[in-house]
């Protein structure tokens, strides 16, 4: 059985949260900067813009299957970093659930990095040899 459809669906499900979150950040940079600053990170406004751009572009790359393995590793790291920096609050059950969500997404991205993007991807069309490295 081919993994092409499951990998396409996995990419769609993993990508949508980042595309939507990135686009939302563009409309609320001040709020995002405030949240970033609330955990003590410097240059909150610059980081808010960087997060909005990264989340949107990386989400679109995963969706299209463009440089999928590299982008998946970057997003796994992003999920781990943001999970622990913003959500590790053992006294707050909701924040701990958000941390677990980030850990689960990181796991999904690591699996995607290992499996590759599948046949229905830009990577498969531009460099089929990339699919053979799984």
Backbone as JSON Lines, residues from 0, in Angstrom:
{"i":0,"aa":"X","n":[0.84,-1.19,0.0],"ca":[0.0,0.0,0.0],"c":[0.88,1.25,0.0]}
{"i":1,"aa":"X","n":[0.5,2.21,-0.77],"ca":[1.24,3.46,-0.87],"c":[0.96,4.35,0.34]}
{"i":2,"aa":"X","n":[1.97,5.06,0.77],"ca":[1.81,6.03,1.86],"c":[1.53,7.43,1.35]}
{"i":3,"aa":"X","n":[1.33,7.58,0.04],"ca":[1.18,8.91,-0.54],"c":[0.02,9.7,0.06]}
{"i":4,"aa":"X","n":[-1.15,9.09,0.16],"ca":[-2.32,9.79,0.69],"c":[-2.17,10.06,2.19]}
{"i":5,"aa":"X","n":[-1.78,9.05,3.01],"ca":[-1.6,9.36,4.44],"c":[-0.57,10.46,4.7]}
{"i":6,"aa":"X","n":[0.51,10.49,3.93],"ca":[1.51,11.55,4.12],"c":[0.97,12.91,3.7]}
{"i":7,"aa":"X","n":[0.17,12.95,2.66],"ca":[-0.46,14.2,2.25],"c":[-1.41,14.7,3.35]}
{"i":8,"aa":"X","n":[-2.22,13.8,3.88],"ca":[-3.14,14.18,4.96],"c":[-2.36,14.62,6.2]}
{"i":9,"aa":"X","n":[-1.3,13.91,6.54],"ca":[-0.47,14.3,7.69],"c":[0.11,15.69,7.5]}
{"i":10,"aa":"X","n":[0.61,15.96,6.29],"ca":[1.16,17.3,6.03],"c":[0.08,18.36,6.16]}
{"i":11,"aa":"X","n":[-1.11,18.1,5.63],"ca":[-2.21,19.05,5.74],"c":[-2.56,19.32,7.2]}
{"i":12,"aa":"X","n":[-2.71,18.27,7.99],"ca":[-3.1,18.43,9.39],"c":[-2.02,19.12,10.21]}
{"i":13,"aa":"X","n":[-0.76,18.83,9.93],"ca":[0.33,19.49,10.65],"c":[0.51,20.94,10.2]}
{"i":14,"aa":"X","n":[0.24,21.21,8.94],"ca":[0.48,22.55,8.4],"c":[-0.58,23.56,8.81]}
{"i":15,"aa":"X","n":[-1.82,23.12,8.89],"ca":[-2.93,24.08,9.04],"c":[-2.81,24.91,10.31]}
{"i":16,"aa":"X","n":[-2.36,24.33,11.41],"ca":[-2.26,25.09,12.66],"c":[-1.22,26.2,12.54]}
{"i":17,"aa":"X","n":[-0.14,25.94,11.8],"ca":[0.91,26.95,11.66],"c":[0.52,28.03,10.67]}
{"i":18,"aa":"X","n":[-0.14,27.66,9.6],"ca":[-0.6,28.66,8.64],"c":[-1.6,29.6,9.32]}
{"i":19,"aa":"X","n":[-2.56,29.03,10.01],"ca":[-3.58,29.85,10.68],"c":[-2.98,30.7,11.81]}
{"i":20,"aa":"X","n":[-2.09,30.11,12.6],"ca":[-1.48,30.87,13.7],"c":[-0.6,31.99,13.17]}
{"i":21,"aa":"X","n":[0.15,31.71,12.12],"ca":[1.0,32.75,11.53],"c":[0.19,33.89,10.98]}
{"i":22,"aa":"X","n":[-0.86,33.57,10.24],"ca":[-1.72,34.62,9.68],"c":[-2.39,35.43,10.79]}
{"i":23,"aa":"X","n":[-2.81,34.75,11.84],"ca":[-3.43,35.45,12.97],"c":[-2.43,36.42,13.61]}
{"i":24,"aa":"X","n":[-1.19,36.0,13.73],"ca":[-0.17,36.86,14.33],"c":[0.03,38.15,13.52]}
{"i":25,"aa":"X","n":[-0.07,38.06,12.19],"ca":[0.08,39.26,11.37],"c":[-0.98,40.3,11.73]}
{"i":26,"aa":"X","n":[-2.15,39.86,12.12],"ca":[-3.22,40.78,12.48],"c":[-3.19,41.22,13.93]}
{"i":27,"aa":"X","n":[-2.28,40.65,14.71],"ca":[-2.23,40.97,16.15],"c":[-0.79,40.97,16.64]}
{"i":28,"aa":"X","n":[0.08,41.66,15.91],"ca":[1.5,41.68,16.28],"c":[1.72,42.24,17.68]}
{"i":29,"aa":"X","n":[0.99,43.29,18.03],"ca":[1.18,43.89,19.37],"c":[0.82,42.89,20.47]}
{"i":30,"aa":"X","n":[-0.27,42.18,20.3],"ca":[-0.65,41.17,21.3],"c":[0.35,40.04,21.37]}
{"i":31,"aa":"X","n":[0.84,39.6,20.21],"ca":[1.85,38.54,20.18],"c":[3.13,39.02,20.85]}
{"i":32,"aa":"X","n":[3.53,40.25,20.56],"ca":[4.74,40.81,21.18],"c":[4.57,40.9,22.69]}
{"i":33,"aa":"X","n":[3.39,41.28,23.13],"ca":[3.13,41.34,24.57],"c":[3.26,39.99,25.23]}
{"i":34,"aa":"X","n":[2.74,38.96,24.57],"ca":[2.83,37.6,25.1],"c":[4.27,37.13,25.14]}
{"i":35,"aa":"X","n":[5.02,37.41,24.09],"ca":[6.44,37.04,24.05],"c":[7.2,37.78,25.15]}
{"i":36,"aa":"X","n":[6.94,39.06,25.3],"ca":[7.6,39.84,26.35],"c":[7.23,39.38,27.74]}
{"i":37,"aa":"X","n":[6.04,38.82,27.91],"ca":[5.59,38.4,29.24],"c":[6.4,37.24,29.81]}
{"i":38,"aa":"X","n":[7.11,36.52,28.95],"ca":[7.96,35.43,29.45],"c":[9.42,35.87,29.55]}
{"i":39,"aa":"X","n":[9.67,37.16,29.3],"ca":[11.01,37.7,29.5],"c":[11.93,37.65,28.3]}
{"i":40,"aa":"X","n":[11.4,37.28,27.13],"ca":[12.25,37.27,25.94],"c":[12.45,38.7,25.44]}
{"i":41,"aa":"X","n":[13.68,39.04,25.03],"ca":[13.95,40.39,24.53],"c":[13.45,40.56,23.09]}
{"i":42,"aa":"X","n":[13.41,41.8,22.64],"ca":[13.04,42.12,21.26],"c":[11.72,41.47,20.87]}
{"i":43,"aa":"X","n":[10.73,41.64,21.73],"ca":[9.46,40.94,21.55],"c":[8.78,41.27,20.23]}
{"i":44,"aa":"X","n":[8.83,42.52,19.8],"ca":[8.18,42.88,18.54],"c":[8.87,42.22,17.37]}
{"i":45,"aa":"X","n":[10.18,42.22,17.35],"ca":[10.92,41.55,16.27],"c":[10.64,40.05,16.29]}
{"i":46,"aa":"X","n":[10.6,39.46,17.46],"ca":[10.3,38.03,17.56],"c":[8.87,37.73,17.13]}
{"i":47,"aa":"X","n":[7.93,38.64,17.4],"ca":[6.56,38.44,16.97],"c":[6.48,38.41,15.44]}
{"i":48,"aa":"X","n":[7.15,39.35,14.79],"ca":[7.18,39.35,13.33],"c":[7.87,38.1,12.81]}
{"i":49,"aa":"X","n":[8.98,37.72,13.42],"ca":[9.7,36.52,12.99],"c":[8.83,35.28,13.14]}
{"i":50,"aa":"X","n":[8.1,35.18,14.25],"ca":[7.22,34.03,14.47],"c":[6.1,34.01,13.44]}
{"i":51,"aa":"X","n":[5.5,35.15,13.15],"ca":[4.42,35.21,12.17],"c":[4.91,34.76,10.79]}
{"i":52,"aa":"X","n":[6.06,35.26,10.4],"ca":[6.61,34.89,9.1],"c":[7.0,33.41,9.08]}
{"i":53,"aa":"X","n":[7.71,32.97,10.11],"ca":[8.17,31.57,10.16],"c":[6.99,30.61,10.14]}
{"i":54,"aa":"X","n":[6.01,30.83,11.0],"ca":[4.88,29.92,11.08],"c":[4.13,29.84,9.75]}
{"i":55,"aa":"X","n":[3.91,30.98,9.12],"ca":[3.18,30.99,7.85],"c":[3.97,30.31,6.74]}
{"i":56,"aa":"X","n":[5.22,30.7,6.58],"ca":[6.05,30.15,5.5],"c":[6.33,28.66,5.73]}
{"i":57,"aa":"X","n":[6.67,28.3,6.95],"ca":[6.95,26.89,7.24],"c":[5.69,26.04,7.07]}
{"i":58,"aa":"X","n":[4.56,26.55,7.51],"ca":[3.3,25.83,7.33],"c":[2.98,25.61,5.86]}
{"i":59,"aa":"X","n":[3.17,26.65,5.05],"ca":[2.93,26.51,3.61],"c":[3.92,25.53,2.97]}
{"i":60,"aa":"X","n":[5.17,25.55,3.43],"ca":[6.17,24.62,2.9],"c":[5.79,23.17,3.22]}
{"i":61,"aa":"X","n":[5.35,22.92,4.44],"ca":[4.92,21.57,4.81],"c":[3.7,21.17,3.98]}
{"i":62,"aa":"X","n":[2.76,22.06,3.84],"ca":[1.56,21.77,3.06],"c":[1.91,21.39,1.62]}
{"i":63,"aa":"X","n":[2.82,22.15,1.02],"ca":[3.21,21.89,-0.37],"c":[4.19,20.72,-0.49]}
{"i":64,"aa":"X","n":[4.81,20.36,0.62],"ca":[5.83,19.32,0.55],"c":[7.12,19.86,-0.05]}
{"i":65,"aa":"X","n":[7.47,21.07,0.31],"ca":[8.68,21.73,-0.19],"c":[9.74,21.74,0.9]}
{"i":66,"aa":"X","n":[10.89,21.12,0.6],"ca":[11.97,21.0,1.58],"c":[11.39,20.47,2.9]}
{"i":67,"aa":"X","n":[10.62,19.42,2.74],"ca":[9.8,18.89,3.83],"c":[10.62,18.42,5.01]}
{"i":68,"aa":"X","n":[11.64,17.64,4.76],"ca":[12.41,17.09,5.89],"c":[13.06,18.2,6.71]}
{"i":69,"aa":"X","n":[13.68,19.15,6.04],"ca":[14.34,20.25,6.75],"c":[13.33,21.1,7.52]}
{"i":70,"aa":"X","n":[12.22,21.41,6.86],"ca":[11.19,22.23,7.49],"c":[10.56,21.49,8.67]}
{"i":71,"aa":"X","n":[10.37,20.19,8.52],"ca":[9.8,19.41,9.63],"c":[10.72,19.44,10.85]}
{"i":72,"aa":"X","n":[12.02,19.33,10.63],"ca":[12.96,19.41,11.75],"c":[12.89,20.79,12.41]}
{"i":73,"aa":"X","n":[12.83,21.85,11.6],"ca":[12.74,23.21,12.15],"c":[11.46,23.38,12.97]}
{"i":74,"aa":"X","n":[10.35,22.88,12.44],"ca":[9.09,23.0,13.16],"c":[9.07,22.14,14.43]}
{"i":75,"aa":"X","n":[9.72,20.99,14.4],"ca":[9.81,20.18,15.62],"c":[10.56,20.96,16.7]}
{"i":76,"aa":"X","n":[11.66,21.57,16.33],"ca":[12.42,22.39,17.28],"c":[11.6,23.57,17.77]}
{"i":77,"aa":"X","n":[10.89,24.22,16.87],"ca":[10.03,25.36,17.23],"c":[8.97,24.92,18.23]}
{"i":78,"aa":"X","n":[8.34,23.77,17.99],"ca":[7.32,23.26,18.9],"c":[7.89,22.97,20.28]}
{"i":79,"aa":"X","n":[9.07,22.37,20.33],"ca":[9.69,22.08,21.62],"c":[10.06,23.36,22.35]}
{"i":80,"aa":"X","n":[10.7,24.3,21.64],"ca":[11.1,25.56,22.25],"c":[9.89,26.32,22.78]}
{"i":81,"aa":"X","n":[8.9,26.54,21.92],"ca":[7.75,27.32,22.35],"c":[6.94,26.59,23.42]}
{"i":82,"aa":"X","n":[6.88,25.27,23.32],"ca":[6.16,24.52,24.33],"c":[6.74,24.73,25.72]}
{"i":83,"aa":"X","n":[8.05,24.59,25.82],"ca":[8.68,24.72,27.14],"c":[8.77,26.16,27.61]}
{"i":84,"aa":"X","n":[9.01,27.1,26.7],"ca":[9.13,28.5,27.1],"c":[7.78,29.11,27.47]}
{"i":85,"aa":"X","n":[6.75,28.8,26.7],"ca":[5.47,29.47,26.89],"c":[4.44,28.64,27.67]}
{"i":86,"aa":"X","n":[4.57,27.34,27.68],"ca":[3.5,26.52,28.25],"c":[3.89,25.67,29.46]}
{"i":87,"aa":"X","n":[5.16,25.59,29.8],"ca":[5.55,24.77,30.94],"c":[5.21,25.51,32.23]}
{"i":88,"aa":"X","n":[4.01,25.27,32.69],"ca":[3.51,25.86,33.93],"c":[2.77,24.76,34.69]}
{"i":89,"aa":"X","n":[3.51,23.97,35.46],"ca":[2.9,22.8,36.12],"c":[1.67,23.11,36.96]}
{"i":90,"aa":"X","n":[1.52,24.32,37.44],"ca":[0.34,24.66,38.26],"c":[-0.89,24.99,37.42]}
{"i":91,"aa":"X","n":[-0.74,25.07,36.11],"ca":[-1.85,25.44,35.21],"c":[-2.13,24.28,34.25]}
{"i":92,"aa":"X","n":[-3.22,23.58,34.5],"ca":[-3.54,22.39,33.71],"c":[-3.7,22.71,32.22]}
{"i":93,"aa":"X","n":[-4.31,23.83,31.89],"ca":[-4.51,24.19,30.49],"c":[-3.15,24.41,29.8]}
{"i":94,"aa":"X","n":[-2.24,25.09,30.46],"ca":[-0.92,25.31,29.87],"c":[-0.16,23.99,29.71]}
{"i":95,"aa":"X","n":[-0.34,23.08,30.64],"ca":[0.32,21.78,30.51],"c":[-0.27,20.97,29.36]}
{"i":96,"aa":"X","n":[-1.57,21.11,29.12],"ca":[-2.19,20.47,27.95],"c":[-1.61,21.08,26.68]}
{"i":97,"aa":"X","n":[-1.42,22.4,26.68],"ca":[-0.81,23.06,25.51],"c":[0.62,22.56,25.3]}
{"i":98,"aa":"X","n":[1.36,22.34,26.39],"ca":[2.7,21.77,26.27],"c":[2.63,20.39,25.63]}
{"i":99,"aa":"X","n":[1.7,19.56,26.09],"ca":[1.56,18.21,25.52],"c":[1.2,18.29,24.04]}
{"i":100,"aa":"X","n":[0.37,19.26,23.64],"ca":[0.03,19.47,22.24],"c":[1.29,19.79,21.44]}
{"i":101,"aa":"X","n":[2.13,20.65,21.98],"ca":[3.38,20.98,21.3],"c":[4.29,19.76,21.19]}
{"i":102,"aa":"X","n":[4.35,18.96,22.25],"ca":[5.18,17.75,22.2],"c":[4.65,16.78,21.15]}
{"i":103,"aa":"X","n":[3.33,16.63,21.07],"ca":[2.73,15.75,20.07],"c":[3.01,16.24,18.66]}
{"i":104,"aa":"X","n":[2.9,17.56,18.44],"ca":[3.2,18.1,17.11],"c":[4.68,17.89,16.78]}
{"i":105,"aa":"X","n":[5.56,18.08,17.74],"ca":[6.99,17.85,17.49],"c":[7.2,16.4,17.07]}
{"i":106,"aa":"X","n":[6.53,15.48,17.73],"ca":[6.62,14.07,17.35],"c":[6.13,13.84,15.94]}
{"i":107,"aa":"X","n":[5.04,14.47,15.56],"ca":[4.53,14.36,14.2],"c":[5.52,14.9,13.18]}
{"i":108,"aa":"X","n":[6.16,16.0,13.5],"ca":[7.15,16.58,12.58],"c":[8.39,15.7,12.48]}
{"i":109,"aa":"X","n":[8.8,15.1,13.58],"ca":[9.95,14.19,13.53],"c":[9.6,12.98,12.66]}
{"i":110,"aa":"X","n":[8.39,12.45,12.82],"ca":[7.96,11.33,11.97],"c":[7.92,11.74,10.5]}
{"i":111,"aa":"X","n":[7.44,12.96,10.22],"ca":[7.4,13.44,8.85],"c":[8.81,13.62,8.29]}
{"i":112,"aa":"X","n":[9.72,14.12,9.11],"ca":[11.11,14.25,8.68],"c":[11.7,12.89,8.34]}
{"i":113,"aa":"X","n":[11.35,11.88,9.11],"ca":[11.87,10.53,8.86],"c":[11.22,9.9,7.64]}
{"i":114,"aa":"X","n":[9.92,10.09,7.48],"ca":[9.18,9.44,6.38],"c":[9.33,10.17,5.06]}
{"i":115,"aa":"X","n":[9.53,11.47,5.12],"ca":[9.57,12.27,3.9],"c":[8.17,12.72,3.51]}
{"i":116,"aa":"X","n":[8.08,13.52,2.47],"ca":[6.82,14.17,2.12],"c":[5.82,13.31,1.38]}
{"i":117,"aa":"X","n":[6.27,12.24,0.78],"ca":[5.38,11.42,-0.04],"c":[5.35,11.88,-1.48]}
{"i":118,"aa":"X","n":[4.65,11.11,-2.27],"ca":[4.62,11.3,-3.72],"c":[3.94,12.61,-4.12]}
{"i":119,"aa":"X","n":[2.93,13.05,-3.37],"ca":[2.18,14.26,-3.73],"c":[2.82,15.47,-3.05]}
{"i":120,"aa":"X","n":[3.99,15.87,-3.56],"ca":[4.72,16.97,-2.95],"c":[5.61,17.64,-3.99]}
{"i":121,"aa":"X","n":[5.99,18.86,-3.69],"ca":[6.95,19.57,-4.54],"c":[8.27,18.82,-4.53]}
{"i":122,"aa":"X","n":[8.68,18.32,-3.37],"ca":[9.94,17.59,-3.28],"c":[9.97,16.4,-4.24]}
{"i":123,"aa":"X","n":[8.88,15.68,-4.34],"ca":[8.83,14.49,-5.22],"c":[8.94,14.9,-6.68]}
{"i":124,"aa":"X","n":[8.39,16.06,-7.01],"ca":[8.43,16.52,-8.4],"c":[9.78,17.11,-8.79]}
{"i":125,"aa":"X","n":[10.43,17.78,-7.85],"ca":[11.67,18.48,-8.18],"c":[12.92,17.65,-7.93]}
{"i":126,"aa":"X","n":[12.85,16.72,-6.98],"ca":[14.02,15.91,-6.65],"c":[13.58,14.55,-6.11]}
{"i":127,"aa":"X","n":[13.15,13.66,-7.01],"ca":[12.64,12.35,-6.56],"c":[13.65,11.56,-5.72]}
{"i":128,"aa":"X","n":[14.94,11.83,-5.87],"ca":[15.95,11.13,-5.07],"c":[15.78,11.41,-3.58]}
{"i":129,"aa":"X","n":[15.2,12.58,-3.23],"ca":[14.97,12.93,-1.82],"c":[14.01,11.95,-1.16]}
{"i":130,"aa":"X","n":[13.13,11.36,-1.93],"ca":[12.16,10.42,-1.38],"c":[12.82,9.09,-1.03]}
{"i":131,"aa":"X","n":[13.91,8.78,-1.69],"ca":[14.57,7.48,-1.5],"c":[15.44,7.44,-0.26]}
{"i":132,"aa":"X","n":[15.58,8.57,0.45],"ca":[16.47,8.6,1.62],"c":[15.77,8.2,2.9]}
{"i":133,"aa":"X","n":[14.51,7.82,2.79],"ca":[13.78,7.44,4.01],"c":[14.29,6.15,4.59]}
